[in-house]
Amino acid sequence: MFAVLKTGGKQYKVQSGDVLRVEKLAAEAGETVQFNEILMVGAQVGTPTVDGAAVQAEVIDQIKGVKTINFVKRRRKHGSQRTKGHRQQLTLLRVTDILEKGGDKSGVKAAIGAGSVSTVAVAAAAPKAEKKAAPKKAAPAKAAAPKAAPKAKAAAGADDLKKLSGVGPALEKKLHENGVTTFAQIAGWTDADVADMDEKLSFKGRIEREGWIAQAKELTKG
């Protein structure tokens, strides 16, 4: 029997015993994880997923993919060029079991991407007790709608990212929207993190050019 599962934005057709590489999962080698987004099991097609179906797999190792080269050249009067390599982080798995039903009651750790909060597949919640209808009361006079509270200027505990070279209010807002609020986060960026943020916000090499990581490390000390 085969199944089609979805993880990391990609779909995989698998059978028991198959070995596959997927986007990095939050799991250690030797752990068993469960994929709950099952689009198809045998001849049963989901709408969009198959209720109760699951695919369980054993984590063999955390690996890196083939190195890809990114070359950028700007043809201007004072043009520049840059060559950068990147190796995608992957998880190597061996499919151990395909469940047509009962996946929501297996208790096996759910397969989630690295950096997400860990979850476990649990039994479906018991049906809610029926509420008794309360006797209708006369509708009270409508009170004036309270004014909306002003929006917070920055998340609690956030650093002033405008201290970084080249960062103004607009760019600071974009960083906040992408979950970057402290110097400690920037100081801990890897090459893969820098490449990801560079692509998301079209920085065009600004992080390296401005030396944000080095600045962030100094600012965390102070």
C-alpha positions in Angstrom: 0.0 0.0 0.0 1.2 3.5 -0.8 0.4 7.0 0.5 0.9 10.5 -0.6 2.0 12.8 2.2 2.7 16.5 2.4 5.5 18.2 4.3 7.7 21.3 3.8 5.4 22.4 1.0 6.2 19.3 -1.1 4.3 16.1 -1.7 5.9 12.6 -1.5 4.5 9.2 -2.7 5.8 6.6 -0.2 5.5 2.9 0.7 6.6 1.1 3.9 10.4 0.7 3.9 11.1 3.7 1.6 13.9 6.1 2.5 13.4 9.7 1.6 14.8 13.2 2.3 12.5 16.0 3.5 12.9 19.6 4.7 14.5 19.5 8.1 12.3 18.3 11.0 12.5 19.0 14.7 13.5 15.5 15.6 16.7 13.5 16.6 18.1 10.4 14.9 16.4 7.3 16.1 13.1 9.0 16.9 9.8 8.0 15.3 7.7 10.8 13.8 4.2 10.9 12.2 3.0 12.8 9.2 -0.7 13.7 9.5 -1.2 15.6 6.2 -2.0 12.6 4.1 -3.5 13.5 0.7 -4.1 9.9 -0.5 -3.9 6.3 0.9 -4.2 3.5 -1.7 -7.3 4.3 -3.7 -8.7 6.7 -1.0 -8.3 10.4 -2.0 -8.5 13.1 0.7 -10.7 16.2 0.6 -8.1 17.7 0.9 -6.6 15.2 3.4 -7.7 11.7 4.5 -9.2 11.8 8.0 -7.4 9.6 10.5 -4.7 8.6 8.0 -1.0 8.9 8.9 2.5 7.9 7.8 5.0 7.0 10.5 8.8 7.1 9.9 12.0 6.6 11.7 14.6 9.5 11.6 17.9 8.1 10.3 20.0 11.3 10.4 20.0 15.1 9.9 21.9 15.9 6.7 22.7 18.7 4.2 21.7 18.7 0.6 23.9 19.3 -2.5 25.6 22.7 -2.5 24.0 25.3 -4.8 25.8 28.3 -6.1 24.2 31.7 -6.3 26.0 34.2 -8.6 24.8 37.8 -8.7 26.4 40.5 -11.0 25.3 44.1 -11.2 26.3 45.7 -14.5 26.6 49.3 -13.6 29.3 52.0 -13.7 30.5 50.8 -10.2 29.1 47.3 -10.6 29.7 44.4 -8.3 29.5 40.6 -8.3 29.0 38.0 -5.6 29.2 34.3 -5.5 27.5 32.5 -2.6 27.0 28.8 -1.8 24.1 27.2 0.2 23.4 23.7 1.4 19.8 23.0 2.4 19.3 21.3 5.7 17.4 18.0 5.3 16.1 15.1 7.4 16.7 11.5 6.2 13.8 9.2 7.0 12.7 5.5 6.6 9.0 4.9 6.4 7.9 2.3 8.9 4.1 2.2 8.8 1.2 3.6 6.8 -2.1 4.0 8.8 -5.4 4.2 6.9 -7.1 5.3 10.1 -6.4 5.8 13.8 -3.5 8.2 13.2 -5.1 10.8 15.5 -5.0 8.3 18.4 -1.5 6.8 17.9 0.3 9.1 20.4 3.4 9.4 18.1 5.2 12.7 17.9 4.0 14.8 14.9 6.5 15.5 12.2 7.0 19.3 12.2 9.6 21.7 10.7 12.7 22.6 12.7 12.0 25.7 14.9 8.3 25.0 15.4 6.8 24.1 18.7 6.8 20.3 19.2 3.4 18.6 19.1 2.1 15.0 19.7 -0.8 13.3 17.8 -3.5 12.8 20.4 -7.0 11.5 20.5 -9.8 13.6 19.1 -11.4 15.8 21.7 -14.6 14.5 23.3 -17.8 16.0 21.9 -18.8 19.2 23.7 -21.8 18.8 26.1 -24.9 20.3 24.9 -25.7 23.7 26.4 -29.2 24.3 27.8 -30.9 27.3 26.2 -31.0 30.2 28.6 -34.2 32.2 28.9 -34.2 35.2 26.7 -33.7 38.5 28.4 -34.7 42.0 27.3 -31.9 43.4 25.2 -30.0 46.2 27.2 -29.6 49.6 25.6 -26.6 49.7 23.3 -23.6 51.3 24.9 -21.2 53.4 22.9 -18.5 51.3 21.3 -15.1 51.7 23.2 -12.3 53.3 21.2 -9.7 50.9 19.9 -6.6 50.8 22.0 -3.6 52.3 20.3 -1.3 49.8 18.6 1.9 48.9 20.5 4.9 50.5 18.8 7.1 47.4 19.3 6.8 43.9 20.7 7.6 43.6 24.4 11.3 42.9 25.1 12.2 44.0 21.5 15.5 45.7 20.9 15.9 49.0 19.0 17.0 47.5 15.7 17.5 51.0 14.2 20.9 51.0 16.0 22.1 48.7 13.2 23.7 50.4 10.2 21.2 51.2 7.5 18.1 50.2 9.5 15.4 52.8 9.7 11.8 52.6 11.0 10.4 51.1 7.8 13.1 48.3 7.7 12.7 47.7 11.4 9.0 47.1 10.9 9.7 44.5 8.1 12.1 42.7 10.4 9.5 42.6 13.2 7.0 41.2 10.7 9.4 38.4 10.0 9.9 37.6 13.7 13.2 39.4 14.1 13.0 41.6 17.2 16.3 41.3 19.1 20.0 41.7 18.5 20.6 38.2 19.9 18.6 36.7 17.1 20.7 38.5 14.4 23.9 37.7 16.3 23.1 34.0 16.0 22.2 33.9 12.3 23.9 31.2 10.2 24.7 31.5 6.5 21.5 29.8 5.7 19.5 32.3 7.9 21.2 35.2 6.1 20.4 33.8 2.7 16.8 33.2 3.7 16.3 36.7 5.0 18.2 38.2 2.0 15.7 36.5 -0.3 12.6 37.3 1.8 13.2 41.0 2.1 15.3 41.5 -1.1 18.2 42.8 0.9 20.7 42.2 -2.0 23.6 41.4 0.3 22.9 44.3 2.7 23.3 42.0 5.8 26.9 41.2 4.9 27.6 44.6 3.4 26.5 46.5 6.6 28.0 43.9 9.0 24.8 43.4 11.0 25.9 40.2 12.7 29.1 41.7 14.0 27.2 44.9 15.1 24.5 42.8 16.8 27.1 40.8 18.8 28.6 44.1 20.1 25.2 45.5 21.0 24.2 42.4 22.9 27.3 42.9 25.1 26.3 46.5 25.9 
